[in-house]
Structure formats: C-alpha cells, structure tokens
Amino acid sequence: MKTSTLYRLSYIYLALPLFIFFATWLDFKISFIVSLLFGLAFYKGFPQNNDEYLVIDKKQWIFIIVVGLIWCFCAGIGYFYYQSFDYHFRNAVFRDLINYEWPVFYDKANTPLVYYMGFWLVPALFGKLAIALGLSKSFSFMFANAFLYLYAVFGVVLLFLHIIKGCGAKIFKHTLVAVIGFIFFSGLDIIGFNFFSTIIPPFEHHLEWWSGVLQYSSHTTSLFWVFNQFIPVGLLILLVYNERNIKTFGFLIALSLFFSPYPTASIGLFMIVYTVSKIIECKNKKDFVFENIFSISNIIGAFWLLPLIILYFITNSEGIYGYYYIFSFTTPFRLILFYILEFLLYILVMYSRFKKDLFFNLSIVLLFLIPFLRVDQQNNFCMRASIPVMIIITVYAIKTLIDEKQDIYKFILIGFMVIGSFTPLTEFYRGIFYTTQAKKINLVTDDIYTLNKRVVIMPVFLWGANHQFTAQTYKTDIFWQILAKKTRGLNY
C-alpha cells in the first residue's frame, strides 16, 4: 500500500464532514462560494502520488480490520453494546441530526444546535436518506448507527495504518505490537488510584480520576467516551507527524477545529514549532516561506475556513468560564505525582533514544504545560488537548518496543506499559460487568433522547446541560444572522 494512498484516504475521510457542513448549514450564496474555496484548498493540498510503501500482507490486513471491529464494538459505537455515560448526549445529537432539518433548530428551547458534531454528519445523511425513502425514524436511527459503526471502524483502521507507518513496523510481529500497544497504552493510573483511595471500588469505575480534575486519558478511554473527537484528532496529528507537509497545515487546522476545539491547540503547536524548525534549517528562507507557508491550501484554510468555524463555535452558550489558578484545584505534590505517573516514567526510559527528536521534546513540554490551562469547570482542556500529545508519545514507545536494540530500558518500558494497561482494561471490563449484571448486550445509554427540550437535564447528576449545545444569543450572532441558512426556526 502506497503511503500516498493512506494520506489521500485520510484527507477524504477528514474533509468530507466539513464540506457537508458548509454545503448544508450555510446560506446558499455563501455556501456556494465557500464550497468552491474548500474544493480548491482540498485539491491543492491533496497528497501527491509517491513511491513509498507500507508493506501490509493479507494476515496483517485481517488482524487490523478484526481488531478495529472489536475495539469499536466494545466502545459502544453503533448502538450494539454497552455505552458509557456520555452516550446520553452523543445519541441525542446524532438522532437530532437525522430527524431535524439542517441547521438544526430546537423550537422548544428556542436555539440552534452548536456543537462539534462533525463526525456524525456523514452517517446522519444515511439516516436522512432512510427517512426520505419513507422508513420510520426509529429504523432510520438504527440504520444510521450501523453506518456510524462502519464509518468509525474505517477511521480506526486508518489510524492503525498511520501508527504502523509512524513507528516503522514492517512485519506481522511489529504490527501486532503496534496495534495492541496503542490500544492498551496509558499512564500508570492504577498506582495513583491506589495511593489516593482508601476504599477501592469495583473495576467498573474510572481509574483516571485519581488526580482530581487532572486527567490524561488512555486511547481506549478516549474512544469509549469521545470517539467523535478521538478518531479524527488521532488521524490529524498522525498526518502531521507522518506526512509533514507544511503546505497543508492551514487546511488541516481548520478540519481539526471543526472536529474538536481543545486538541486543536496542541496540534497547532506541533505545526508551528515544526514549521519554525524547517525555516531555521532552510538556507533560502524567503522562497521556503512563500512556497510552503503561503500555499493556496494554507491561505484558504487559515483565512477563510478557520474564521467561519470560529464564528460558528463562539455562538455556543457555554463559552469559556475563565482561567483557574492550578493550585486552586490541586496540590504541588499531586501535580508532581501526576506528571511522574502519566508520562515522566515513560520519558525517562526513552529519552536516550529520542532526545534529539523535535516531536518527542515538544510532547514533553506540552505535557508539562497542559495542566496549567483550565478554562471550564470539568477541565475538558486537560483531557482533550492531551489526546494528540499522548498519541505521539505512544508512537515513540512502540518504536522502542520494535527496535532491534535490546537494553534494560526496553524491558522497563514493557513493565510500565503492563501496569498502565490496567486503565484501558478497566474500560473493557466495565462493559462486561454491566452487561453481565443486566443479562443484556445492547445496554445503551440514551435517556436524554433529544435536545429539543426547554431544559435538558443531565442524567444521574440532575443539572441542566443546555449550555453545552445551544446558542442563546443567536439573534445577534454573525453566524446565525448572516451566514447560516434560514430554516423554519431560524427564519426570523
């Protein structure tokens, strides 16, 4: 398989949802112009054919696809199996995208939907098609969920291929280590959990909240709870790492923001630092800047597409609460222990191998800095901005494992990864635990059902959640007043 084929499939997979958004949520005249610009940026940035290959035999293909099917199934994607708490909201958003005209407007709440719902747009179209063919809304929702599952599996397979490319895996044994190592990579949460817990609850509970509101989620945790962010964010950061095409960074950062705002900060810093390093290395800096930075894809992405997405997201009622002083929600001791268990132990055993690597060193810096920026009450920034960084750290861990060089550091790393695997194993076990208790496989989490309510109450916690999905000031917002297509609800 040519690496250019992998990059091309990734670009199509990531670009299609944003193209659908511009084509269906914007006013026709604006949509026409923006869609043309989007198409030009995509065309100019589309990866060129090359002669570099990924050596993937039939056995490896079967393994990758089967593991992708199992991983996404266990995550609850598709409405087939146990789902985590956050699916209350994810199922509601997905159902509303199928059942309501785009842009979605909630008449009972008097607000449009504002959310990073990009991952659902393609599967939701299939649900809308089923309704248009006269099928019931309940059947159409299940039909769309089946497509959502296959869509997620395809994204995860692309993710695995990027991991294989990034770590240099060449034989089946390397692929096995890369895929399994990626799924079970995590910080050493079990140690912190036991250190701070006087009573250890059953394993269906989270291990990752041991450090209060600080959390660097395992990849399995991210897939099981925020698959709509994790899959595209993983592809985006690995595209940056593997392709390293500065000419498309502006276009890719627009895609990233559409899928998940917080990880975009980390991905953007990887892009900026890498670009600056290449400018410093380059002898003819002027030509390099005009050829790479001021490419058509970058200009359109950064100065047209990105501002449009920002105008959409800033209408969200939740907004940013403000900066929280870090030691108002944790202690120096707990922060230091968090650093040690989440990444420093891994860094220490890999540092001699990668100490001159730009992405490796930038990852260390970012993992130190991320906890200091808390902009909401749940500290989602820490959990989500760390996703791309931890993916890069995992690539280096897998590189170490498949390296032919045998030393004590490799065996220590294996020990750390085994201890860290308790966190993703807990995620898997939670589904087994609850489905066994209920004697039911499709133990879905769908109590909210729709966001078209005057007050959306969060199950269990019983507080209002409207602010996470609404634009209460839409009547004065530029996006809804000027840019958005007027539907029955928005036709004011």
Sequence and secondary structure as in RCSB ss.txt:
>XXXX:A:sequence
MKTSTLYRLSYIYLALPLFIFFATWLDFKISFIVSLLFGLAFYKGFPQNNDEYLVIDKKQWIFIIVVGLIWCFCA
GIGYFYYQSFDYHFRNAVFRDLINYEWPVFYDKANTPLVYYMGFWLVPALFGKLAIALGLSKSFSFMFANAFLYL
YAVFGVVLLFLHIIKGCGAKIFKHTLVAVIGFIFFSGLDIIGFNFFSTIIPPFEHHLEWWSGVLQYSSHTTSLFW
VFNQFIPVGLLILLVYNERNIKTFGFLIALSLFFSPYPTASIGLFMIVYTVSKIIECKNKKDFVFENIFSISNII
GAFWLLPLIILYFITNSEGIYGYYYIFSFTTPFRLILFYILEFLLYILVMYSRFKKDLFFNLSIVLLFLIPFLRV
DQQNNFCMRASIPVMIIITVYAIKTLIDEKQDIYKFILIGFMVIGSFTPLTEFYRGIFYTTQAKKINLVTDDIYT
LNKRVVIMPVFLWGANHQFTAQTYKTDIFWQILAKKTRGLNY
>XXXX:A:secstr
 BHHHHHHHHHHHHHHHHHHHHHHHB HHHHHHHHHHHHHHHHHHS    S B    HHHHHHHHHHHHHHHHHT
TTTSSS   TTHHHHHHHHHHHHHS SS EETTTTEEB S  HHHHHHHHHHHHHHHTT  HHHHHHHHHHHHHH
HHHHHHHHHHHHHHHHHT  SHHHHHHHHHHHHT    HHHHHHHH SS   TTS SGGGGTT     HHHHHHH
HHHHHHHHHHHHHHHHHH  GGGHHHHHHHHHHH HHHHHHHHHHHHHHHHHHHHH SSHHHHIIIIIT HHHHH
IIIIIHHHHHHHHTT SS       GGGTS HHHHHHHHIIIIIHHHHHHHHHHTT HHHHHHHHHHHHGGG   
STT HHHHHHHHHHHHHHHHHHHHHHH S   HHHHHHHHHHHHHTHHHHHHHHHHHHHHHHHT S     SS  
S SSS B TTT  B GGGTB TTGGG HIIIIIB   TTT  
